[in-house]
């Protein structure tokens, strides 16, 4: 991290409030010897690393002058001091604490946050024992971990132990005592420590007796706002004087409170110490009003991981929104990288700011759907971006918790329904046997029978229904897909059609060589829902050689192979190529005459179908569904029933093979009716403007 900071021309500080980088001085701390060997070795193993990190940074911030001097002796020349100070939470807690109970006993408190302060406590032990022996009203309250000497046993209930308190409860317990003690062993290690124990006591108006270490001497005026005790007799006298004079004790505590607030309040430290180090932040003029929308999009993938049709649509819409003057941010996922932390990253691409997180892999089925971990990260993105509207594309993996975060903040969100994930546990409504589920109105009982091991379907339905109902607008890429959601209770005025655009050709298609074999293409990968298994059976059943099939393995670009030639037994020619980029579309479609699109579900749209139709490539597709809405059977393609039978596809392919000449000069007569990214973006931007509050209602949009 330090190396990366320097690479980015940043100047990192190494900030510390303990002498943890000098092994020799660290070992002088007597508290270390009281620890078990394993804990002691663990502490000491970090010393070398701390020193290395400190020197690598090149600049340091210390909490005391003594610590700053120690850092300089280790070779760090640029060191500043910012003392440990009070924080807003401590002050808030102190302000609401009730008055201490006035009783006959005088309670002395000692707070120890860890088990490393036994040697420190021994500095006050003799004087404290003597004072308690001499003054029967004196009692001891130990807050935290401490090995207390058996010599205190004789005082019975005058000694009290409190452990495992929250910070608020610790301050409350401290405030109910009369005297706080902060003994420290006289070592350089302790001279480097801050005076936080005195600050805490002063904040709750408790008088304090402290060892005369450097940090305490910077604020304590002996006998005026506190007492410094260097030996057993000084501890005895200091404790007795405070125990026997209530007025003096209270005056001392009030003086300490005034001095601490004047020097260590957040405002005081900011002005006297932080400002000297960092300067005053520059005053920037108020940003000019940007006429475009502030849009936050979310999609499970995003460039450079451009995987899937929804991702391509999200990227293209984002680019065009930027061109329209909108500010566009994106929430997405990223892969985990071996030997690297799984922290969130931010990067800019095509004028968009992208926030990418590694998806958690330790959640159950319902947890993956709701995904509170991603929701928490999304809340930070919402806070940073302050969007006018949120547009959710493919939320699988990201979770419905993103939408809840929008609802809690009153930010309108739009859902583009790229598939049936919002209605069905099986995203594409394809059963485990690879066959399409022909439900229109979803029956939960049928769903439970389809996924018998799933015990979360009722809860899933509640989450999804709530997410759909709270959306400002629902967007479908096709009329067929819109009909599915209408059948499942979505009001017609709440869902609109916004046909997906696609990348049109940059140049004319290269002419097919007359008399050559007919060339087929398939881009659906190995998923059964895309018809891979059905395609394989169909092509293997063909008893002829006059064809070529180009298979796109969309996993190759992700680092592994999913389609293997040796798994196929066909008479025609097979070629496997990696997934193409958007700039390579024309080159890919030059290689084929017919696109095979045997999808086994009613697709919400079918991006590759439109890409092929725009390039005068014949399309063989299943129907009904969004994939077939631009295909005219027998004119620019072939429509097949969703029957799941390879024989149906084989017959259609054979019919085309019998008349290859029809493709020599083929032109799609309905090419000009296809959507474009520009037309889609124009319409979608209008929808987003309306739901952001700049226009009409969702009902008027639908009309």
DAKA-V446767 format. One record per residue. RES is the residue in one letter. PHI is phi in whole degrees, 0 to 359 (none if undefined). OMEGA is omega in radians with two decimals (none if undefined). NEAR is the number of other C-alpha atoms within 12 Angstrom. Layout:
# DAKA-V446767
RES_PHI_OMEGA_NEAR + RES_PHI_OMEGA_NEAR
This chain:
# DAKA-V446767
X_none_3.12_18 + X_295_3.13_21 + X_299_3.14_17 + X_293_3.10_13 + X_299_3.12_15 + X_294_3.12_16 + X_299_3.14_12 + X_273_3.13_11 + X_63_3.02_11 + X_267_-3.13_15 + X_236_-3.04_19 + X_289_3.00_25 + X_259_2.94_27 + X_253_-3.05_30 + X_251_-3.07_32 + X_208_3.08_31 + X_231_3.04_32 + X_215_3.13_32 + X_278_-3.03_40 + X_252_-3.07_37 + X_243_3.14_37 + X_238_-3.02_32 + X_297_-3.10_26 + X_299_3.14_17 + X_288_3.13_25 + X_299_-3.11_29 + X_288_3.08_25 + X_288_3.12_21 + X_287_-3.08_33 + X_299_3.13_26 + X_297_-3.11_31 + X_299_-3.08_30 + X_292_-3.13_23 + X_277_-3.09_21 + X_274_2.98_24 + X_301_-3.05_14 + X_302_-3.11_12 + X_299_3.13_13 + X_293_3.14_17 + X_296_3.13_23 + X_296_3.13_16 + X_296_3.11_15 + X_298_-3.06_25 + X_289_-3.12_27 + X_294_-3.13_18 + X_277_-3.03_20 + X_300_-3.12_24 + X_298_-3.13_20 + X_293_3.12_18 + X_298_-3.13_25 + X_296_3.14_30 + X_298_3.14_22 + X_294_3.14_25 + X_301_-3.11_34 + X_291_3.12_28 + X_294_3.12_23 + X_295_3.12_30 + X_90_3.10_29 + X_222_-3.10_29 + X_221_3.03_35 + X_234_3.13_36 + X_250_-3.13_36 + X_269_3.10_35 + X_218_3.10_40 + X_295_3.14_32 + X_298_3.12_33 + X_292_3.10_38 + X_298_3.10_36 + X_298_3.13_26 + X_295_3.11_36 + X_294_3.12_38 + X_295_3.13_26 + X_295_3.12_18 + X_277_3.06_26 + X_112_3.13_22 + X_263_-3.03_28 + X_279_-3.07_19 + X_264_-3.10_26 + X_229_3.07_33 + X_241_3.14_31 + X_247_2.94_35 + X_232_-3.05_32 + X_293_2.98_38 + X_298_-3.03_35 + X_229_3.06_35 + X_285_3.10_34 + X_240_-3.06_22 + X_298_-3.12_16 + X_293_3.11_18 + X_299_3.14_28 + X_294_3.12_27 + X_295_-3.14_17 + X_296_-3.11_25 + X_299_-3.08_32 + X_291_-3.07_18 + X_257_3.13_16 + X_288_-3.12_23 + X_280_3.09_17 + X_300_3.12_18 + X_290_3.11_20 + X_289_3.11_16 + X_274_3.13_14 + X_224_-3.09_14 + X_295_-3.08_16 + X_282_3.06_25 + X_248_-3.05_36 + X_264_3.02_40 + X_258_-3.12_42 + X_247_3.02_44 + X_228_-3.13_49 + X_254_-3.14_41 + X_225_-3.08_35 + X_283_-3.12_21 + X_226_-3.12_19 + X_267_-3.06_25 + X_246_-3.04_27 + X_236_-3.13_32 + X_298_-3.13_32 + X_296_3.10_29 + X_297_-3.09_35 + X_298_-3.12_36 + X_297_3.11_30 + X_296_-3.12_33 + X_255_-2.95_42 + X_301_-3.08_35 + X_298_-3.14_24 + X_295_3.12_29 + X_293_3.11_44 + X_299_-3.13_36 + X_295_-3.14_25 + X_294_3.13_33 + X_293_3.10_34 + X_292_-3.07_22 + X_277_-3.10_20 + X_240_-3.05_26 + X_294_3.11_25 + X_281_-3.11_25 + X_290_3.11_35 + X_229_-3.11_37 + X_239_3.03_38 + X_244_3.10_36 + X_264_-3.13_35 + X_251_-3.14_35 + X_114_-3.03_29 + X_268_3.12_22 + X_195_3.01_28 + X_272_-3.03_25 + X_273_-3.13_28 + X_300_3.10_19 + X_295_3.13_12 + X_298_3.14_18 + X_276_-3.08_26 + X_298_-3.05_15 + X_292_-3.12_15 + X_271_3.04_25 + X_55_-3.06_15 + X_284_3.04_17 + X_281_3.07_26 + X_243_-3.06_31 + X_233_3.11_25 + X_242_3.02_26 + X_234_-3.12_24 + X_227_3.04_22 + X_54_3.09_18 + X_265_2.96_20 + X_291_-3.12_15 + X_297_3.13_21 + X_297_3.13_22 + X_290_3.07_20 + X_298_3.12_32 + X_297_3.12_37 + X_296_3.13_32 + X_296_3.10_40 + X_297_-3.08_45 + X_293_-3.13_39 + X_270_3.05_30 + X_253_-3.05_40 + X_252_-3.10_45 + X_222_3.03_50 + X_253_3.09_50 + X_242_3.12_51 + X_223_3.12_44 + X_281_3.09_43 + X_222_3.06_42 + X_296_-3.10_34 + X_281_3.07_29 + X_221_3.06_26 + X_298_3.12_31 + X_304_-3.12_35 + X_284_3.05_36 + X_297_-3.14_35 + X_278_-3.08_39 + X_286_3.13_40 + X_275_-3.08_38 + X_258_-2.99_40 + X_299_-3.14_30 + X_295_3.07_38 + X_291_-3.14_49 + X_298_-3.13_46 + X_297_3.14_45 + X_297_-3.13_46 + X_296_-3.10_46 + X_297_3.12_42 + X_260_3.04_43 + X_59_3.05_41 + X_244_3.13_45 + X_295_-3.05_52 + X_229_2.98_56 + X_243_-3.01_54 + X_227_3.00_46 + X_290_-3.07_40 + X_278_3.07_35 + X_284_-2.97_33 + X_306_-3.05_28 + X_295_3.11_33 + X_292_-3.11_40 + X_292_3.13_28 + X_288_-3.07_27 + X_237_-3.06_36 + X_276_2.96_35 + X_256_-2.96_21 + X_306_3.13_25 + X_74_3.12_26 + X_249_3.08_25 + X_233_3.13_36 + X_178_3.13_45 + X_233_3.06_40 + X_258_-3.09_38 + X_236_-3.06_35 + X_264_-3.12_27 + X_213_-3.05_25 + X_301_-3.12_24 + X_293_3.11_21 + X_296_3.08_29 + X_296_-3.13_36 + X_299_-3.09_32 + X_294_-3.13_29 + X_297_-3.14_37 + X_293_-3.13_48 + X_293_-3.13_34 + X_297_3.13_28 + X_288_-3.12_38 + X_292_-3.00_35 + X_263_-3.11_24 + X_224_-3.09_18 + X_300_-3.08_23 + X_296_3.14_15 + X_299_-3.13_25 + X_297_-3.12_34 + X_289_3.11_27 + X_296_3.11_23 + X_299_-3.12_34 + X_295_3.14_38 + X_293_3.11_25 + X_296_3.11_30 + X_298_3.13_37 + X_300_-3.12_34 + X_297_-3.10_23 + X_293_-3.12_26 + X_293_3.14_38 + X_295_-3.13_29 + X_290_-3.06_23 + X_254_-2.95_27 + X_243_3.03_37 + X_294_3.13_30 + X_305_-3.12_25 + X_293_-3.11_19 + X_294_3.13_23 + X_297_3.14_25 + X_299_-3.08_25 + X_280_-3.00_19 + X_271_-3.05_22 + X_236_-3.10_27 + X_293_-3.13_25 + X_298_3.13_18 + X_296_-3.11_16 + X_277_-3.01_22 + X_255_-3.10_17 + X_77_3.13_13 + X_269_3.11_14 + X_304_-3.14_11 + X_296_3.08_7 + X_271_3.14_8 + X_268_3.07_8 + X_296_3.11_7 + X_303_-3.12_7 + X_298_3.10_8 + X_294_3.13_8 + X_295_3.10_12 + X_264_-3.05_14 + X_294_-3.09_15 + X_284_3.12_25 + X_288_2.95_35 + X_257_-2.99_35 + X_248_3.00_43 + X_249_3.11_45 + X_259_3.05_50 + X_221_3.09_47 + X_207_-3.03_46 + X_298_3.04_38 + X_239_3.04_37 + X_198_-3.13_39 + X_309_0.15_34 + X_277_3.08_23 + X_269_-3.06_27 + X_274_-3.04_28 + X_239_3.07_30 + X_98_-3.09_31 + X_297_-3.13_37 + X_298_3.13_37 + X_295_-3.14_36 + X_298_3.13_32 + X_297_-3.14_43 + X_301_-3.14_45 + X_296_-3.09_43 + X_293_3.10_36 + X_296_3.13_42 + X_300_3.14_43 + X_299_-3.10_31 + X_288_3.06_30 + X_296_3.09_36 + X_299_3.13_28 + X_297_3.12_21 + X_277_3.12_23 + X_97_3.13_20 + X_280_2.97_30 + X_265_-3.03_32 + X_239_3.03_40 + X_239_-3.05_44 + X_222_2.97_45 + X_255_-3.11_51 + X_211_3.11_45 + X_254_3.02_38 + X_217_3.14_31 + X_283_3.01_25 + X_282_-3.11_18 + X_248_-3.11_12 + X_304_3.09_7 + X_65_3.08_6 + X_231_3.14_11 + X_293_-3.10_14 + X_268_3.14_18 + X_290_3.10_19 + X_290_3.07_26 + X_233_3.10_22 + X_232_3.09_20 + X_211_3.13_21 + X_251_3.09_19 + X_211_3.10_21 + X_53_3.11_23 + X_83_3.13_22 + X_250_3.05_33 + X_264_-3.05_32 + X_248_3.05_38 + X_249_-3.03_37 + X_238_-3.12_34 + X_234_3.01_36 + X_282_-3.12_27 + X_289_3.11_32 + X_293_-3.11_27 + X_242_-3.05_17 + X_243_-3.09_13 + X_246_3.08_17 + X_282_-3.03_15 + X_301_-3.13_21 + X_289_3.10_27 + X_297_3.10_26 + X_292_-3.14_27 + X_287_-3.11_36 + X_279_3.05_34 + X_53_-3.14_31 + X_298_3.12_27 + X_296_3.11_27 + X_290_3.10_39 + X_299_3.13_34 + X_297_3.11_23 + X_292_-3.13_30 + X_295_3.09_40 + X_301_3.11_28 + X_293_3.12_20 + X_293_3.08_33 + X_301_-3.13_36 + X_296_-3.11_17 + X_286_-3.01_19 + X_269_-3.11_27 + X_50_-3.03_24 + X_287_2.98_31 + X_284_-3.08_34 + X_206_3.08_41 + X_249_3.13_46 + X_241_-3.12_44 + X_262_3.04_44 + X_260_3.13_45 + X_277_-3.06_37 + X_264_3.14_42 + X_303_-3.09_37 + X_92_3.10_35 + X_284_3.02_38 + X_99_3.13_42 + X_286_3.08_44 + X_300_3.08_32 + X_299_-3.10_48 + X_288_3.09_45 + X_297_3.10_32 + X_298_3.09_31 + X_295_-3.12_34 + X_299_-3.10_26 + X_296_-3.11_16 + X_257_3.13_20 + X_69_3.13_22 + X_265_-3.13_31 + X_293_3.09_40 + X_230_3.12_44 + X_245_3.09_44 + X_252_2.92_44 + X_266_-3.02_47 + X_269_-3.06_44 + X_287_-3.11_44 + X_203_-3.08_39 + X_262_-3.08_35 + X_303_-3.11_33 + X_287_-3.11_38 + X_245_-2.92_38 + X_226_3.07_34 + X_301_3.06_39 + X_268_-2.94_28 + X_310_-3.09_25 + X_251_3.11_33 + X_58_3.09_36 + X_246_-3.09_33 + X_290_-3.11_27 + X_296_3.11_20 + X_274_3.11_17 + X_86_-3.11_27 + X_265_-3.13_29 + X_289_3.04_34 + X_275_-3.01_31 + X_271_3.04_23 + X_294_2.97_26 + X_254_2.97_24 + X_273_-3.03_20 + X_292_3.10_25 + X_254_-3.10_21 + X_303_3.14_25 + X_295_3.10_15 + X_293_3.12_20 + X_298_-3.13_30 + X_295_3.09_22 + X_291_3.14_17 + X_288_-3.14_26 + X_234_-2.99_21 + X_298_-3.11_16 + X_282_-3.10_12 + X_279_-3.13_20 + X_252_-3.04_19 + X_244_-2.98_23 + X_296_3.12_30 + X_294_3.10_20 + X_294_3.11_19 + X_299_-3.12_30 + X_298_3.12_29 + X_298_-3.14_20 + X_299_-3.07_29 + X_291_3.13_32 + X_299_-3.14_24 + X_295_3.14_21 + X_296_3.12_36 + X_293_-3.06_35 + X_293_-3.08_28 + X_272_3.14_26 + X_291_3.07_36 + X_290_3.14_39 + X_198_3.04_43 + X_251_-3.08_42 + X_236_3.08_43 + X_246_3.13_38 + X_281_-3.14_40 + X_209_3.11_36 + X_290_3.13_30 + X_298_-3.13_33 + X_289_3.07_39 + X_300_-3.12_38 + X_299_3.12_29 + X_298_-3.13_37 + X_287_3.05_40 + X_298_-3.13_25 + X_293_-3.11_19 + X_248_2.91_26 + X_97_3.10_20 + X_282_-3.14_28 + X_293_-3.08_21 + X_305_-3.09_26 + X_285_-3.10_22 + X_262_-3.09_32 + X_225_-3.10_38 + X_239_3.08_36 + X_261_3.05_35 + X_228_-3.03_40 + X_298_3.14_39 + X_294_2.97_44 + X_276_3.12_37 + X_196_3.12_37 + X_278_3.12_35 + X_283_-3.11_30 + X_298_3.05_27 + X_272_-3.10_17 + X_205_3.09_16 + X_296_3.11_15 + X_290_3.07_28 + X_289_-3.10_22 + X_295_3.05_21 + X_289_3.11_26 + X_283_-3.12_18 + X_302_3.11_16 + X_87_3.13_17 + X_282_-3.14_21 + X_296_3.12_28 + X_285_-3.03_37 + X_249_3.14_37 + X_253_3.08_40 + X_227_3.10_41 + X_221_-3.03_47 + X_240_-2.99_42 + X_276_-3.11_37 + X_74_-3.05_35 + X_260_-3.09_25 + X_289_3.12_27 + X_299_-3.11_26 + X_297_3.11_33 + X_273_3.05_35 + X_88_-3.09_35 + X_299_-3.13_33 + X_298_3.12_30 + X_297_3.11_35 + X_299_-3.12_44 + X_300_3.12_34 + X_297_-3.10_22 + X_297_-3.09_29 + X_289_3.11_38 + X_290_-3.14_27 + X_276_-3.09_24 + X_284_-3.14_28 + X_261_-3.14_18 + X_204_-3.03_20 + X_248_-2.98_22 + X_275_3.13_26 + X_204_3.05_32 + X_226_3.11_30 + X_237_3.08_36 + X_261_-3.14_34 + X_257_3.10_38 + X_266_3.08_35 + X_269_-3.05_29 + X_283_3.09_29 + X_263_-3.09_27 + X_301_-3.13_20 + X_287_3.08_19 + X_266_3.03_16 + X_106_3.09_13 + X_212_-3.07_12 + X_258_3.13_19 + X_235_3.13_25 + X_243_-3.09_30 + X_234_-3.12_21 + X_301_-3.07_20 + X_293_3.10_11 + X_278_-3.09_13 + X_252_3.06_24 + X_229_-3.05_19 + X_228_3.11_25 + X_267_3.07_17 + X_281_-3.11_24 + X_262_3.09_25 + X_244_2.99_29 + X_226_3.09_25 + X_246_3.13_27 + X_230_3.09_27 + X_287_3.10_26 + X_301_-3.10_32 + X_266_3.05_25 + X_276_3.13_22 + X_298_3.13_29 + X_286_-3.12_16 + X_256_-3.11_19 + X_302_-3.09_27 + X_300_-3.13_26 + X_296_3.12_21 + X_293_-3.06_34 + X_289_2.99_42 + X_296_-3.05_28 + X_274_-3.06_33 + X_229_3.07_39 + X_252_-3.07_46 + X_225_3.01_45 + X_265_3.07_46 + X_264_-3.07_47 + X_228_-3.07_47 + X_276_-3.10_53 + X_304_-3.09_51 + X_258_2.99_41 + X_214_3.10_43 + X_282_-3.08_44 + X_302_3.07_42 + X_289_3.12_42 + X_208_-3.07_45 + X_106_-3.06_46 + X_298_-3.08_40 + X_294_3.07_46 + X_299_-3.13_49 + X_292_3.09_44 + X_300_3.14_40 + X_291_-3.12_46 + X_300_-3.14_45 + X_290_-3.12_39 + X_253_3.08_41 + X_59_3.05_38 + X_254_3.11_46 + X_296_-3.11_47 + X_239_2.98_46 + X_257_-3.04_44 + X_221_3.03_48 + X_280_3.12_43 + X_210_0.10_34 + X_276_3.14_34 + X_142_-3.14_37 + X_299_-3.12_36 + X_294_-3.03_44 + X_254_-3.04_39 + X_294_3.11_36 + X_256_3.14_42 + X_257_3.07_38 + X_260_-3.02_26 + X_303_3.12_23 + X_85_-3.11_19 + X_250_3.07_23 + X_232_3.12_34 + X_179_3.14_39 + X_235_3.13_35 + X_259_-3.13_34 + X_245_3.07_35 + X_290_3.08_26 + X_277_-3.07_33 + X_256_3.10_25 + X_69_-3.08_34 + X_257_3.09_26 + X_297_-3.13_30 + X_296_3.14_23 + X_295_3.11_27 + X_293_-3.14_38 + X_299_3.14_28 + X_295_3.13_23 + X_295_3.11_33 + X_296_3.13_44 + X_299_3.14_25 + X_298_3.11_18 + X_288_3.12_30 + X_295_-3.14_29 + X_284_3.14_17 + X_221_-3.11_18 + X_294_-3.08_27 + X_296_-3.12_18 + X_295_-3.10_24 + X_262_-3.09_32 + X_298_3.14_25 + X_230_-3.02_18 + X_290_3.04_26 + X_227_3.12_25 + X_287_-3.08_30 + X_289_-3.12_21 + X_253_-3.07_23 + X_301_-3.04_27 + X_287_3.14_16 + X_271_-3.09_18 + X_285_3.13_29 + X_285_3.04_32 + X_235_3.06_28 + X_299_-3.12_31 + X_295_-3.14_27 + X_292_3.10_23 + X_297_-3.11_31 + X_297_3.14_32 + X_299_-3.13_25 + X_292_-3.11_28 + X_295_3.12_38 + X_299_3.09_38 + X_298_3.11_28 + X_300_-3.11_41 + X_295_3.07_44 + X_300_-3.09_35 + X_295_-3.06_27 + X_287_3.10_35 + X_283_3.12_31 + X_103_-3.12_20 + X_263_-3.09_19 + X_200_-3.01_16 + X_280_-3.08_19 + X_280_3.11_21 + X_299_3.13_31 + X_298_-3.14_20 + X_292_3.09_18 + X_297_-3.12_28 + X_299_-3.14_26 + X_288_none_14
